[in-house]
Amino acid sequence: MAGKLMRAVQFEGYGGGAAGLKHVEIPVPSPKKDEVLLKLEATSINPVDWKIQKGVLRPILPRKFPYIPGTDVAGEVIEVGPGVTNVKAGDKVVALLSHKSGGGFAEYAVASKGLTVETLTDASGIKLDSTGKPTNILITAASGGVGQYAVQLAKLGNVHVTATCGSRNIEFIKSLGADEVLDYKTPEGVALTSPSGCKYDFVIHCATGIPFSTFEPNLSANGKGLVPLLMIPKSENLAYLVNLVKEGKLKTIVDSKHPLSRAEDAWAKSIEGHATGKIIVEP
């Protein structure tokens, strides 16, 4: 692949929203030790992607400009670097790229051989085989790209789920297994009050603009709030999630798909904050 150019979308500074994205042609990256080169088939947008552009994580992220956003990717292994034995050229994989360098809004990207992880079990101690102790969880913005997985994974454990979403998605979230669903625009939804009166042991907080003072009176004595942001890659957890998908125990709801040539549309839709499920960009 040396010397070959690829299409990519990047931003060159903070701010600008969808209008700040630039279409470019740049060299295809080469995999180094413990890295693989992927021909990308899909990239999903997470709120952290455009929050990096807004400067919410400065000066930590991005490390430098220009920056190609997108870290949740799927594609085919084209080339492997030294030290890679778990995958080979031709394998279809999903991967979490480093937030430091991004790379998902492109035709090709380099990924670490360690892939991805979901935060729910590590942070809260939930066991997905229903052997854990009874737990009450609140999941805000449950119809979004993160929330939909949090609901499904929580219900695989011994967990009572209260979820928030807009009125149009209430039945959808119930279909994913949530025990209680609050319309976030109602008084109960604004206050995050459980209809059954339970107190939350954990909060998977996927929404924005809710102060901690709102959560505090609804927490149990040892209740904790969790904010999904950056994740530590663990390939064994990825394999576990992939198996759940194969077994039909975990499903992905796609809000919309956009070609890389119209990445601005996907970016703007994510910023609007009303997507139901994942927003996908396809090279």
C-alpha positions as CSV (number, residue, x, y, z in Angstrom):
1,M,0.0,0.0,0.0
2,A,3.0,2.3,0.1
3,G,2.5,5.5,-1.8
4,K,-1.2,4.9,-2.4
5,L,-3.6,7.7,-1.6
6,M,-7.0,7.4,0.2
7,R,-10.0,9.6,0.7
8,A,-10.4,11.0,4.2
9,V,-12.4,13.6,6.2
10,Q,-10.6,15.7,8.8
11,F,-10.8,19.0,10.7
12,E,-7.9,21.4,11.1
13,G,-8.8,23.2,14.3
14,Y,-11.4,23.6,17.0
15,G,-15.0,24.5,16.2
16,G,-16.9,24.7,13.0
17,G,-19.3,21.7,13.4
18,A,-20.2,20.0,10.2
19,A,-18.9,22.9,8.1
20,G,-15.5,22.4,9.7
21,L,-15.0,19.0,8.1
22,K,-12.6,18.9,5.1
23,H,-12.4,16.3,2.4
24,V,-8.8,15.4,1.6
25,E,-6.6,12.8,-0.1
26,I,-3.7,11.6,2.0
27,P,-1.3,8.6,2.0
28,V,-2.6,5.3,3.3
29,P,-1.1,4.7,6.7
30,S,1.3,1.8,7.3
31,P,0.9,-0.6,10.3
32,K,3.7,-0.6,12.8
33,K,4.5,-3.2,15.5
34,D,1.3,-4.7,17.0
35,E,-0.9,-2.8,14.5
36,V,-3.1,-3.8,11.6
37,L,-4.1,-1.9,8.5
38,L,-7.9,-2.1,7.9
39,K,-9.9,-1.3,4.7
40,L,-12.8,0.3,6.4
41,E,-16.4,-0.7,5.7
42,A,-18.2,1.3,8.4
43,T,-17.5,3.9,11.1
44,S,-20.0,4.8,13.8
45,I,-20.1,8.3,15.3
46,N,-20.0,8.8,19.1
47,P,-20.6,12.2,20.8
48,V,-17.0,12.3,21.9
49,D,-16.0,12.6,18.3
50,W,-17.6,16.0,17.8
51,K,-16.9,17.1,21.4
52,I,-13.2,16.7,20.5
53,Q,-13.8,19.1,17.6
54,K,-15.6,21.5,19.9
55,G,-12.5,21.6,22.2
56,V,-14.3,19.9,25.2
57,L,-11.2,17.7,25.8
58,R,-8.5,20.1,25.1
59,P,-5.6,20.1,25.7
60,I,-5.7,16.3,26.0
61,L,-7.4,15.6,22.6
62,P,-6.6,15.9,19.8
63,R,-2.9,15.5,20.2
64,K,-2.4,17.4,16.9
65,F,-4.2,18.8,13.9
66,P,-5.3,18.0,11.3
67,Y,-7.4,15.3,13.0
68,I,-9.4,12.5,11.3
69,P,-12.3,11.7,13.6
70,G,-14.0,8.4,14.2
71,T,-12.8,5.5,16.4
72,D,-15.5,2.8,16.3
73,V,-14.8,0.9,13.0
74,A,-15.4,-2.3,11.1
75,G,-13.5,-3.5,8.1
76,E,-11.1,-6.1,6.5
77,V,-7.5,-6.7,7.6
78,I,-5.3,-5.7,4.6
79,E,-1.9,-5.9,6.3
80,V,-0.5,-6.8,9.7
81,G,2.6,-5.3,11.4
82,P,5.3,-7.2,13.3
83,G,4.0,-9.0,16.5
84,V,0.4,-9.5,15.3
85,T,-0.8,-13.1,15.4
86,N,-4.4,-12.9,16.4
87,V,-5.6,-11.7,13.0
88,K,-4.5,-12.1,9.4
89,A,-5.1,-10.5,6.0
90,G,-8.6,-11.1,4.9
91,D,-10.1,-11.3,8.3
92,K,-13.3,-9.2,9.0
93,V,-12.9,-7.3,12.3
94,V,-14.3,-4.6,14.4
95,A,-11.9,-2.3,16.2
96,L,-11.6,0.7,18.5
97,L,-9.0,3.2,17.1
98,S,-7.0,5.4,19.5
99,H,-8.8,8.6,20.3
100,K,-5.3,10.2,20.2
101,S,-5.0,9.8,16.5
102,G,-8.6,8.9,15.4
103,G,-8.7,7.8,11.7
104,G,-12.2,6.3,11.2
105,F,-13.5,8.9,8.6
106,A,-11.3,7.4,5.9
107,E,-11.0,4.5,3.5
108,Y,-8.2,2.9,5.5
109,A,-7.1,3.1,9.1
110,V,-4.5,1.6,11.4
111,A,-5.7,-0.2,14.6
112,S,-4.0,-1.8,17.6
113,K,-4.3,-5.5,17.8
114,G,-6.0,-4.9,21.1
115,L,-9.5,-4.0,20.0
116,T,-12.3,-2.6,22.2
117,V,-14.3,-2.9,25.4
118,E,-17.7,-2.0,26.9
119,T,-17.6,-0.1,30.2
120,L,-20.7,-1.5,31.9
121,T,-19.3,-4.7,33.5
122,D,-15.9,-3.4,34.4
123,A,-17.2,-0.2,36.1
124,S,-20.2,-1.6,37.9
125,G,-19.3,-5.2,38.6
126,I,-22.4,-6.5,36.7
127,K,-22.1,-10.1,35.6
128,L,-23.8,-10.8,32.3
129,D,-24.8,-14.4,33.3
130,S,-27.4,-13.2,35.9
131,T,-25.3,-14.4,38.8
132,G,-24.6,-11.0,40.3
133,K,-26.5,-9.4,43.1
134,P,-29.8,-7.5,42.4
135,T,-28.9,-4.0,41.1
136,N,-30.9,-0.9,40.1
137,I,-29.5,1.0,37.2
138,L,-30.5,4.3,35.6
139,I,-29.6,4.8,31.9
140,T,-30.1,8.2,30.5
141,A,-30.5,8.9,26.7
142,A,-31.1,5.1,26.3
143,S,-32.1,5.4,22.7
144,G,-28.7,6.6,21.6
145,G,-25.8,4.7,20.3
146,V,-24.3,4.0,23.7
147,G,-27.6,3.7,25.7
148,Q,-29.1,1.0,23.5
149,Y,-26.2,-1.3,24.3
150,A,-26.2,-0.4,28.0
151,V,-29.9,-1.4,28.3
152,Q,-29.3,-4.8,26.6
153,L,-26.2,-5.6,28.4
154,A,-27.7,-4.7,31.8
155,K,-30.7,-6.9,31.2
156,L,-28.3,-9.9,30.6
157,G,-27.4,-9.4,34.2
158,N,-29.5,-9.5,37.4
159,V,-30.4,-5.8,36.9
160,H,-33.5,-3.6,37.1
161,V,-33.2,-1.0,34.4
162,T,-34.9,2.5,34.5
163,A,-34.2,4.3,31.2
164,T,-34.9,7.8,29.9
165,C,-35.6,8.8,26.3
166,G,-38.0,10.9,24.2
167,S,-41.6,9.9,24.0
168,R,-41.3,8.6,20.4
169,N,-38.8,6.0,21.6
170,I,-40.5,4.7,24.7
171,E,-41.8,1.5,23.2
172,F,-38.5,0.9,21.4
173,I,-36.6,1.0,24.7
174,K,-39.1,-1.3,26.3
175,S,-38.5,-3.7,23.5
176,L,-34.8,-3.8,24.4
177,G,-35.8,-5.0,27.9
178,A,-35.9,-1.8,30.1
179,D,-38.2,-2.4,33.1
180,E,-39.2,1.3,33.4
181,V,-39.0,4.1,30.8
182,L,-39.2,7.8,31.5
183,D,-40.0,10.5,29.0
184,Y,-37.2,13.0,29.7
185,K,-39.6,15.9,29.1
186,T,-42.1,14.9,31.8
187,P,-41.7,16.1,35.4
188,E,-40.8,12.6,36.5
189,G,-38.3,12.4,33.6
190,V,-36.7,15.7,34.5
191,A,-36.4,14.6,38.1
192,L,-35.2,11.1,37.1
193,T,-37.6,9.6,39.6
194,S,-38.2,5.8,39.3
195,P,-41.9,5.0,38.8
196,S,-41.5,2.1,41.3
197,G,-39.6,4.3,43.8
198,C,-36.3,2.4,43.6
199,K,-33.0,4.1,44.2
200,Y,-30.2,3.7,41.7
201,D,-27.0,1.8,42.5
202,F,-25.4,3.0,39.3
203,V,-26.1,5.6,36.6
204,I,-25.0,5.1,33.0
205,H,-25.1,8.7,32.0
206,C,-25.4,9.1,28.2
207,A,-27.2,12.5,28.1
208,T,-25.9,16.0,28.5
209,G,-27.0,19.0,30.5
210,I,-28.1,17.2,33.7
211,P,-26.4,18.4,36.9
212,F,-25.3,15.9,39.5
213,S,-27.7,17.5,42.0
214,T,-30.5,15.8,40.0
215,F,-29.0,12.4,40.3
216,E,-28.0,12.7,44.0
217,P,-31.5,12.3,45.7
218,N,-32.2,9.3,43.4
219,L,-29.1,7.3,44.3
220,S,-28.9,4.5,46.9
221,A,-26.5,4.8,49.9
222,N,-23.6,3.5,47.8
223,G,-24.9,4.7,44.4
224,K,-22.4,5.8,41.7
225,G,-22.7,7.8,38.5
226,L,-20.9,6.6,35.4
227,V,-20.1,8.8,32.4
228,P,-19.1,6.8,29.3
229,L,-16.3,8.7,27.6
230,L,-13.0,7.0,26.8
231,M,-12.5,3.2,26.9
232,I,-9.5,1.0,27.5
233,P,-9.2,-1.6,24.7
234,K,-9.5,-5.2,25.6
235,S,-9.8,-7.7,22.8
236,E,-11.3,-10.4,25.1
237,N,-14.3,-8.2,25.8
238,L,-14.8,-7.5,22.1
239,A,-14.8,-11.2,21.4
240,Y,-17.5,-11.7,24.1
241,L,-19.7,-9.0,22.6
242,V,-19.3,-10.4,19.1
243,N,-20.4,-13.8,20.4
244,L,-23.5,-12.1,22.0
245,V,-24.4,-10.7,18.6
246,K,-23.9,-14.1,17.0
247,E,-26.2,-15.7,19.6
248,G,-28.9,-13.0,19.0
249,K,-28.6,-11.7,22.6
250,L,-27.3,-8.3,21.5
251,K,-28.5,-6.3,18.6
252,T,-27.4,-3.0,17.0
253,I,-30.1,-0.5,16.0
254,V,-28.9,1.8,13.1
255,D,-30.4,5.2,12.9
256,S,-28.9,6.1,9.5
257,K,-26.1,5.4,7.0
258,H,-24.1,8.1,5.2
259,P,-21.4,7.8,2.5
260,L,-18.0,9.3,3.4
261,S,-18.7,11.9,0.7
262,R,-21.6,13.2,2.9
263,A,-19.9,12.8,6.3
264,E,-21.1,16.3,7.1
265,D,-24.7,15.0,7.2
266,A,-23.8,12.3,9.7
267,W,-21.8,14.8,11.8
268,A,-24.7,17.3,12.0
269,K,-27.2,14.5,12.9
270,S,-25.1,13.4,15.8
271,I,-24.6,16.9,17.1
272,E,-28.4,17.4,17.0
273,G,-28.7,14.6,19.5
274,H,-31.9,13.0,18.4
275,A,-30.7,9.8,16.7
276,T,-32.2,6.5,17.6
277,G,-29.3,4.1,17.6
278,K,-26.0,4.3,15.7
279,I,-25.1,6.8,13.0
280,I,-22.9,5.1,10.4
281,V,-20.4,6.5,7.9
282,E,-19.5,4.2,5.0
283,P,-16.4,4.8,2.8
